[in-house]
Amino acid sequence: MLVGQNLAVALMFVPLAIIAAYMDVRYRRIPNKIVLTALLGGLALNTFFGGWHGLTLSLAGGALAFALMFTFHVFGTMGAGDVKLFAAFGAILSSSLVLPAFLVVALTGGVLAVFKMVYAGRARATMFRVFQFFYGLLPGQTVPRFELPDDPSYTLPYGVAICSGSFIAFLLFHT
């Protein structure tokens, strides 16, 4: 990416990420207006700087990011707002950065989850559910579908991990 494109992406990405993370922590929802703004902004920026090729890479990034997160949504471990947010950020980052961003988001989310479960005193119960999930992935087993508890202290606002991890990946891996 060129310096001008990097600056434009950062100037759009940072405020949207801050707002999305705040909304997810405060209200446990990521408004569709924010997601749509990020998606359209990413498509517009990549098209402006890369023409049709930029648009194609942006669409591919959004689709790949959506597919990666939707897999977790199917198992009940990811909310729909998180799936849409990462898809929109995938459109901003374009297809070449989605996989590195996904890995950084997963690491960031894992670190935040460990802190959350230790702070909440739920390490044993959480680790048992993680074991159940991975055991369910074995051949002949069924992956359990976990219902989200009404108490928000049991869950992690994963939008924070998506926002911070995606931005870290942008800083580390953009060319």
C-alpha positions as CSV (number, residue, x, y, z in Angstrom):
1,M,0.0,0.0,0.0
2,L,1.1,3.5,-0.6
3,V,1.6,6.0,2.2
4,G,-1.5,8.0,1.2
5,Q,-3.6,4.8,1.1
6,N,-2.3,3.7,4.5
7,L,-3.1,7.1,6.0
8,A,-6.6,7.1,4.5
9,V,-7.3,3.6,5.8
10,A,-6.0,4.5,9.3
11,L,-8.1,7.7,9.4
12,M,-11.2,5.7,8.6
13,F,-10.4,2.5,10.5
14,V,-9.4,4.0,13.9
15,P,-12.5,6.0,14.7
16,L,-14.8,3.2,13.5
17,A,-12.9,0.6,15.5
18,I,-13.1,2.8,18.6
19,I,-16.8,3.3,18.2
20,A,-17.5,-0.3,17.5
21,A,-15.4,-1.5,20.5
22,Y,-17.1,1.0,22.8
23,M,-20.6,0.0,21.6
24,D,-19.8,-3.7,22.1
25,V,-18.5,-3.2,25.6
26,R,-21.3,-0.7,26.6
27,Y,-24.3,-2.2,24.9
28,R,-23.1,-5.7,23.8
29,R,-24.3,-4.8,20.3
30,I,-22.4,-3.5,17.2
31,P,-24.8,-1.2,15.3
32,N,-25.3,-2.0,11.6
33,K,-24.7,1.6,10.8
34,I,-21.1,1.3,12.0
35,V,-20.6,-2.0,10.1
36,L,-22.2,-0.6,6.9
37,T,-20.0,2.5,7.2
38,A,-16.9,0.4,7.5
39,L,-17.9,-1.9,4.6
40,L,-18.8,0.9,2.2
41,G,-15.7,2.9,3.3
42,G,-13.4,0.0,2.8
43,L,-14.9,-0.7,-0.7
44,A,-14.7,3.0,-1.6
45,L,-11.1,3.4,-0.4
46,N,-9.8,0.3,-2.1
47,T,-11.6,1.2,-5.3
48,F,-10.3,4.7,-5.2
49,F,-6.7,3.6,-4.7
50,G,-6.7,0.3,-6.7
51,G,-9.4,0.7,-9.3
52,W,-11.3,-2.5,-10.2
53,H,-8.5,-4.6,-8.9
54,G,-8.8,-2.8,-5.5
55,L,-12.5,-3.4,-5.5
56,T,-12.1,-7.1,-6.2
57,L,-9.5,-7.5,-3.4
58,S,-11.8,-5.6,-1.0
59,L,-14.8,-7.8,-1.9
60,A,-12.7,-10.9,-1.5
61,G,-11.4,-9.7,1.8
62,G,-15.0,-9.1,3.1
63,A,-16.2,-12.5,1.8
64,L,-13.2,-14.4,3.3
65,A,-13.5,-12.6,6.7
66,F,-17.2,-13.3,6.7
67,A,-16.7,-17.0,6.0
68,L,-14.0,-17.4,8.7
69,M,-16.1,-15.8,11.4
70,F,-19.4,-17.3,10.2
71,T,-18.0,-20.8,11.0
72,F,-17.7,-19.8,14.6
73,H,-21.2,-18.3,14.6
74,V,-22.7,-21.6,13.3
75,F,-21.2,-23.3,16.4
76,G,-22.7,-20.6,18.7
77,T,-19.3,-19.2,19.8
78,M,-19.5,-15.9,17.9
79,G,-22.3,-13.3,17.7
80,A,-23.7,-12.1,14.3
81,G,-22.5,-8.6,15.0
82,D,-18.9,-9.8,15.4
83,V,-19.2,-11.7,12.1
84,K,-20.4,-8.7,10.2
85,L,-17.8,-6.4,11.8
86,F,-14.9,-8.6,10.8
87,A,-16.4,-8.9,7.3
88,A,-16.5,-5.1,7.1
89,F,-12.9,-4.9,8.4
90,G,-12.0,-7.5,5.8
91,A,-13.2,-5.2,3.1
92,I,-11.1,-2.4,4.5
93,L,-8.0,-4.6,4.9
94,S,-8.5,-6.5,1.6
95,S,-7.9,-10.2,1.0
96,S,-4.2,-10.2,1.6
97,L,-4.5,-9.1,5.2
98,V,-7.6,-11.1,6.3
99,L,-5.8,-14.3,7.3
100,P,-3.0,-12.5,9.3
101,A,-5.7,-10.3,10.9
102,F,-7.8,-13.4,11.7
103,L,-4.8,-14.9,13.5
104,V,-4.0,-11.7,15.4
105,V,-7.7,-11.3,16.3
106,A,-7.8,-14.9,17.6
107,L,-4.7,-14.3,19.7
108,T,-6.0,-11.0,21.0
109,G,-9.3,-12.6,21.8
110,G,-7.6,-15.5,23.6
111,V,-5.6,-13.2,25.8
112,L,-8.7,-11.1,26.6
113,A,-10.7,-14.3,27.4
114,V,-8.1,-15.6,29.8
115,F,-8.0,-12.3,31.6
116,K,-11.8,-12.2,31.7
117,M,-12.3,-15.8,33.0
118,V,-9.6,-15.4,35.7
119,Y,-11.0,-12.0,36.8
120,A,-14.5,-13.5,36.9
121,G,-13.4,-16.6,38.7
122,R,-14.8,-18.9,36.0
123,A,-11.6,-20.6,34.8
124,R,-12.6,-24.1,35.6
125,A,-16.1,-24.0,34.2
126,T,-14.9,-22.2,31.0
127,M,-12.1,-24.7,30.4
128,F,-14.6,-27.5,30.7
129,R,-16.7,-26.0,28.0
130,V,-13.7,-25.5,25.8
131,F,-12.9,-29.2,26.3
132,Q,-16.5,-30.1,25.4
133,F,-16.2,-28.0,22.2
134,F,-13.0,-29.6,21.0
135,Y,-14.1,-33.1,22.0
136,G,-17.2,-32.5,19.9
137,L,-15.0,-31.9,16.9
138,L,-13.7,-35.5,17.0
139,P,-15.1,-37.9,14.4
140,G,-18.3,-39.5,15.6
141,Q,-18.9,-36.8,18.2
142,T,-21.3,-33.9,18.2
143,V,-20.2,-30.3,18.8
144,P,-22.4,-28.9,21.6
145,R,-24.3,-25.7,20.9
146,F,-23.9,-23.3,23.8
147,E,-26.6,-20.9,24.6
148,L,-25.4,-17.4,25.5
149,P,-26.2,-16.6,29.1
150,D,-28.3,-13.5,29.9
151,D,-25.6,-12.3,32.3
152,P,-23.0,-10.4,30.3
153,S,-20.3,-11.2,32.8
154,Y,-20.1,-14.7,31.3
155,T,-19.2,-13.4,27.8
156,L,-16.5,-11.4,26.2
157,P,-17.4,-8.4,24.0
158,Y,-15.4,-9.9,21.1
159,G,-15.7,-6.7,19.1
160,V,-12.8,-5.4,21.2
161,A,-10.6,-8.2,20.0
162,I,-11.8,-7.8,16.4
163,C,-11.1,-4.1,16.4
164,S,-7.7,-4.2,18.2
165,G,-6.5,-7.3,16.5
166,S,-7.5,-6.1,13.0
167,F,-5.7,-2.8,13.6
168,I,-2.6,-4.5,15.0
169,A,-2.5,-6.8,11.9
170,F,-2.8,-3.7,9.6
171,L,0.1,-2.1,11.4
172,L,2.2,-5.2,11.3
173,F,1.5,-6.8,7.9
174,H,0.5,-4.1,5.4
175,T,2.9,-3.6,2.6
